[in-house]
Amino acid sequence: MAKDPLAEAGLHFDDLNKLRVLDPEVSQKTTELKDECKDFVDKIGQFQKIVGGLIELVDELAKEAETEKLKAIGARNLLKSVAKQREAQQMQLQALISEKKMQLERYRIEHEALSKVEAEQNEFIDQFILQK
């Protein structure tokens, strides 16, 4: 097969019989590569948008989780302080109960003593009345 002198010179005819510097096959592959690159760049752009949205969503969730974590810590601390307050109040009430028990015992002893004095005085009065 004889070589085309134009092809040897680097000139080619395309499908429309236009004279081209590039081989039609190379030109077609270049166009295909260009289209694939454009598609790839578009897909990368979409991917970046999706990833950006995902990152924003994860950031919002992280902020919400941190807020809930702080609320939980606050509630736990409040619960601890309430428990300590109740414990302190219980100790105060127990001390008050002990104090009231001691006061009751003092009053009981004083009542017994006064009852003896009353009985003695009644006996003295009875003896005094009988002697008259």
Backbone as CSV, one residue per row, in Angstrom:
resi,resn,N_x,N_y,N_z,CA_x,CA_y,CA_z,C_x,C_y,C_z
1,MET,0.832,-1.161,0.000,0.000,0.000,0.000,0.886,1.236,0.000
2,ALA,0.560,2.148,-0.835,1.388,3.343,-0.987,1.040,4.341,0.101
3,LYS,2.073,4.984,0.570,1.873,5.968,1.633,1.394,7.269,1.033
4,ASP,0.473,7.865,1.768,-0.081,9.139,1.343,0.955,10.222,1.604
5,PRO,1.309,10.987,0.586,2.346,12.017,0.790,1.888,13.112,1.756
6,LEU,0.574,13.379,1.799,0.090,14.382,2.748,0.214,13.863,4.180
7,ALA,-0.052,12.568,4.373,0.049,11.969,5.697,1.479,11.989,6.164
8,GLU,2.402,11.786,5.241,3.820,11.839,5.615,4.216,13.246,6.012
9,ALA,3.541,14.230,5.448,3.836,15.617,5.781,3.095,16.058,7.028
10,GLY,2.230,15.179,7.604,1.507,15.500,8.830,0.183,16.169,8.567
11,LEU,-0.319,16.072,7.343,-1.597,16.658,6.996,-2.583,15.520,6.735
12,HIS,-3.810,15.718,7.206,-4.813,14.667,7.075,-6.147,15.282,6.696
13,PHE,-7.014,14.451,6.095,-8.377,14.853,5.773,-9.306,14.219,6.798
14,ASP,-10.262,15.019,7.290,-11.220,14.472,8.257,-12.434,13.928,7.522
15,ASP,-13.499,13.611,8.290,-14.697,13.026,7.700,-15.404,13.992,6.752
16,LEU,-15.242,15.262,6.983,-15.882,16.279,6.152,-14.958,16.739,5.024
17,ASN,-13.859,16.001,4.872,-12.851,16.285,3.856,-12.206,17.655,4.036
18,LYS,-12.030,18.008,5.296,-11.301,19.237,5.596,-9.883,18.840,5.919
19,LEU,-8.963,19.692,5.520,-7.556,19.424,5.755,-7.220,19.736,7.202
20,ARG,-6.602,18.774,7.907,-6.274,18.921,9.331,-4.796,18.628,9.536
21,VAL,-4.238,19.250,10.597,-2.848,19.008,10.949,-2.753,17.718,11.766
22,LEU,-3.761,17.463,12.592,-3.772,16.261,13.418,-4.435,15.114,12.681
23,ASP,-4.009,13.937,13.052,-4.629,12.729,12.532,-6.070,12.707,13.040
24,PRO,-7.081,12.367,12.234,-8.467,12.371,12.689,-8.686,11.482,13.903
25,GLU,-7.995,10.369,13.981,-8.106,9.479,15.137,-7.621,10.178,16.398
26,VAL,-6.482,10.837,16.308,-5.923,11.558,17.459,-6.839,12.716,17.824
27,SER,-7.386,13.382,16.845,-8.286,14.491,17.099,-9.543,14.004,17.817
28,GLN,-10.065,12.862,17.377,-11.262,12.298,18.004,-10.962,11.897,19.443
29,LYS,-9.827,11.244,19.661,-9.450,10.834,21.019,-9.230,12.055,21.907
30,THR,-8.679,13.113,21.351,-8.458,14.338,22.106,-9.799,14.949,22.519
31,THR,-10.759,14.939,21.604,-12.091,15.462,21.900,-12.764,14.614,22.974
32,GLU,-12.629,13.292,22.839,-13.203,12.394,23.850,-12.569,12.638,25.213
33,LEU,-11.252,12.791,25.229,-10.543,13.055,26.492,-10.988,14.375,27.100
34,LYS,-11.177,15.377,26.236,-11.649,16.681,26.707,-13.024,16.538,27.349
35,ASP,-13.932,15.798,26.695,-15.286,15.591,27.227,-15.231,14.816,28.543
36,GLU,-14.407,13.790,28.607,-14.269,13.007,29.841,-13.714,13.864,30.974
37,CYS,-12.752,14.718,30.640,-12.179,15.614,31.657,-13.241,16.589,32.173
38,LYS,-14.075,17.092,31.247,-15.147,18.003,31.652,-16.122,17.277,32.580
39,ASP,-16.498,16.053,32.207,-17.391,15.256,33.058,-16.761,15.005,34.428
40,PHE,-15.466,14.682,34.409,-14.747,14.423,35.652,-14.733,15.667,36.540
41,VAL,-14.457,16.814,35.942,-14.426,18.064,36.704,-15.817,18.371,37.265
42,ASP,-16.866,18.122,36.454,-18.235,18.336,36.941,-18.538,17.416,38.117
43,LYS,-18.153,16.154,37.990,-18.394,15.199,39.067,-17.611,15.568,40.323
44,ILE,-16.392,16.036,40.154,-15.583,16.487,41.306,-16.266,17.676,41.972
45,GLY,-16.817,18.598,41.171,-17.546,19.744,41.734,-18.753,19.294,42.542
46,GLN,-19.511,18.350,41.983,-20.663,17.813,42.705,-20.213,17.123,43.993
47,PHE,-19.131,16.373,43.884,-18.598,15.676,45.062,-18.202,16.684,46.139
48,GLN,-17.553,17.776,45.739,-17.157,18.797,46.702,-18.377,19.439,47.363
49,LYS,-19.439,19.655,46.590,-20.668,20.211,47.177,-21.257,19.241,48.195
50,ILE,-21.308,17.956,47.816,-21.864,16.949,48.723,-21.027,16.862,49.992
51,VAL,-19.706,16.831,49.818,-18.811,16.745,50.975,-18.935,17.997,51.836
52,GLY,-19.062,19.157,51.196,-19.246,20.406,51.951,-20.517,20.361,52.781
53,GLY,-21.608,19.877,52.164,-22.862,19.744,52.903,-22.730,18.760,54.052
54,LEU,-22.045,17.657,53.797,-21.831,16.652,54.843,-21.008,17.226,55.995
55,ILE,-19.982,17.975,55.661,-19.140,18.586,56.703,-19.964,19.568,57.535
56,GLU,-20.806,20.360,56.874,-21.663,21.302,57.616,-22.607,20.547,58.539
57,LEU,-23.191,19.465,58.020,-24.111,18.670,58.819,-23.403,18.061,60.025
58,VAL,-22.208,17.523,59.787,-21.437,16.922,60.881,-21.049,17.993,61.905
59,ASP,-20.694,19.182,61.430,-20.361,20.279,62.357,-21.566,20.659,63.210
60,GLU,-22.742,20.732,62.583,-23.957,21.058,63.343,-24.257,19.974,64.377
61,LEU,-24.122,18.721,63.950,-24.363,17.618,64.880,-23.352,17.638,66.023
62,ALA,-22.111,17.980,65.713,-21.087,18.062,66.756,-21.425,19.173,67.746
63,LYS,-21.895,20.306,67.232,-22.275,21.407,68.118,-23.451,21.005,69.001
64,GLU,-24.441,20.338,68.389,-25.593,19.889,69.170,-25.171,18.868,70.219
65,ALA,-24.286,17.956,69.830,-23.805,16.948,70.781,-23.055,17.617,71.927
66,GLU,-22.248,18.620,71.609,-21.501,19.333,72.642,-22.462,20.071,73.581
67,THR,-23.496,20.669,73.004,-24.501,21.362,73.812,-25.199,20.381,74.748
68,GLU,-25.606,19.245,74.203,-26.279,18.238,75.027,-25.333,17.694,76.095
69,LYS,-24.076,17.553,75.733,-23.079,17.069,76.695,-22.944,18.059,77.849
70,LEU,-22.886,19.340,77.520,-22.779,20.363,78.562,-24.038,20.392,79.431
71,LYS,-25.206,20.201,78.792,-26.450,20.147,79.565,-26.426,18.955,80.521
72,ALA,-25.947,17.819,80.029,-25.892,16.618,80.866,-24.925,16.816,82.032
73,ILE,-23.794,17.442,81.758,-22.823,17.705,82.824,-23.440,18.651,83.853
74,GLY,-24.131,19.686,83.359,-24.790,20.630,84.274,-25.839,19.941,85.125
75,ALA,-26.634,19.068,84.488,-27.669,18.343,85.230,-27.045,17.416,86.264
76,ARG,-25.961,16.755,85.884,-25.281,15.859,86.823,-24.719,16.650,88.007
77,ASN,-24.120,17.792,87.726,-23.591,18.628,88.810,-24.708,19.137,89.704
78,LEU,-25.826,19.518,89.099,-26.969,19.975,89.885,-27.488,18.851,90.767
79,LEU,-27.565,17.658,90.200,-28.019,16.503,90.967,-27.082,16.222,92.138
80,LYS,-25.778,16.326,91.892,-24.809,16.120,92.978,-24.988,17.175,94.063
81,SER,-25.186,18.425,93.644,-25.333,19.492,94.647,-26.630,19.312,95.434
82,VAL,-27.687,18.867,94.752,-28.950,18.620,95.452,-28.768,17.485,96.451
83,ALA,-28.049,16.442,96.036,-27.798,15.314,96.940,-26.990,15.775,98.152
84,LYS,-25.998,16.622,97.928,-25.196,17.133,99.042,-26.044,18.016,99.955
85,GLN,-26.912,18.823,99.354,-27.786,19.669,100.165,-28.723,18.820,101.009
86,ARG,-29.262,17.763,100.417,-30.150,16.884,101.186,-29.389,16.186,102.306
87,GLU,-28.178,15.786,102.014,-27.364,15.128,103.042,-27.092,16.092,104.188
88,ALA,-26.747,17.339,103.846,-26.504,18.345,104.883,-27.783,18.623,105.675
89,GLN,-28.896,18.713,104.968,-30.172,18.949,105.638,-30.523,17.773,106.547
90,GLN,-30.259,16.566,106.087,-30.527,15.372,106.898,-29.673,15.397,108.164
91,MET,-28.408,15.786,108.019,-27.538,15.860,109.194,-28.053,16.913,110.172
92,GLN,-28.513,18.057,109.641,-29.055,19.100,110.501,-30.302,18.599,111.239
93,LEU,-31.160,17.898,110.511,-32.375,17.385,111.137,-32.054,16.317,112.185
94,GLN,-31.060,15.484,111.922,-30.667,14.480,112.908,-30.109,15.148,114.156
95,ALA,-29.325,16.210,113.966,-28.805,16.947,115.119,-29.957,17.580,115.901
96,LEU,-30.936,18.120,115.187,-32.092,18.715,115.839,-32.882,17.654,116.602
97,ILE,-33.035,16.463,116.011,-33.738,15.362,116.699,-32.997,14.983,117.971
98,SER,-31.679,14.881,117.888,-30.888,14.543,119.082,-31.061,15.610,120.160
99,GLU,-31.029,16.857,119.744,-31.195,17.961,120.692,-32.575,17.908,121.350
100,LYS,-33.615,17.651,120.548,-34.974,17.573,121.083,-35.125,16.363,122.012
101,LYS,-34.465,15.245,121.695,-34.518,14.078,122.577,-33.877,14.390,123.922
102,MET,-32.741,15.087,123.878,-32.083,15.466,125.135,-32.976,16.415,125.934
103,GLN,-33.618,17.348,125.250,-34.525,18.278,125.920,-35.714,17.530,126.507
104,LEU,-36.241,16.547,125.772,-37.343,15.736,126.269,-36.928,14.975,127.527
105,GLU,-35.731,14.420,127.528,-35.239,13.688,128.697,-35.108,14.633,129.898
106,ARG,-34.596,15.850,129.647,-34.488,16.834,130.736,-35.864,17.167,131.286
107,TYR,-36.844,17.381,130.393,-38.203,17.699,130.835,-38.824,16.526,131.597
108,ARG,-38.542,15.307,131.159,-39.079,14.130,131.837,-38.512,14.041,133.256
109,ILE,-37.211,14.255,133.364,-36.581,14.220,134.692,-37.128,15.341,135.560
110,GLU,-37.262,16.523,134.980,-37.801,17.654,135.743,-39.246,17.369,136.162
111,HIS,-40.034,16.749,135.276,-41.411,16.399,135.599,-41.454,15.409,136.765
112,GLU,-40.578,14.410,136.720,-40.534,13.441,137.813,-40.188,14.129,139.127
113,ALA,-39.215,15.019,139.063,-38.801,15.724,140.273,-39.947,16.595,140.792
114,LEU,-40.607,17.304,139.905,-41.716,18.158,140.322,-42.888,17.313,140.844
115,SER,-43.095,16.145,140.233,-44.160,15.251,140.720,-43.840,14.791,142.135
116,LYS,-42.584,14.495,142.437,-42.176,14.087,143.794,-42.391,15.236,144.759
117,VAL,-41.995,16.446,144.319,-42.174,17.617,145.187,-43.657,17.830,145.439
118,GLU,-44.491,17.686,144.405,-45.935,17.858,144.568,-46.491,16.818,145.537
119,ALA,-46.031,15.571,145.362,-46.516,14.505,146.257,-46.097,14.790,147.691
120,GLU,-44.877,15.241,147.871,-44.396,15.554,149.217,-45.198,16.710,149.815
121,GLN,-45.445,17.739,148.979,-46.206,18.884,149.480,-47.651,18.483,149.801
122,ASN,-48.233,17.629,148.959,-49.597,17.152,149.243,-49.612,16.347,150.545
123,GLU,-48.594,15.531,150.714,-48.507,14.744,151.955,-48.338,15.675,153.169
124,PHE,-47.501,16.703,153.001,-47.298,17.664,154.091,-48.604,18.383,154.403
125,ILE,-49.327,18.777,153.365,-50.603,19.464,153.583,-51.588,18.544,154.275
126,ASP,-51.636,17.287,153.812,-52.545,16.339,154.430,-52.189,16.147,155.935
127,GLN,-50.940,16.047,156.221,-50.505,15.870,157.635,-50.816,17.122,158.445
128,PHE,-50.624,18.289,157.821,-50.874,19.541,158.522,-52.369,19.672,158.833
129,ILE,-53.216,19.274,157.876,-54.669,19.365,158.065,-55.094,18.349,159.136
130,LEU,-54.510,17.180,159.136,-54.857,16.175,160.101,-54.427,16.586,161.520
131,GLN,-53.402,17.316,161.664,-52.920,17.746,162.964,-53.782,18.859,163.547
132,LYS,-54.472,19.533,162.833,-55.286,20.646,163.328,-56.530,20.176,163.863
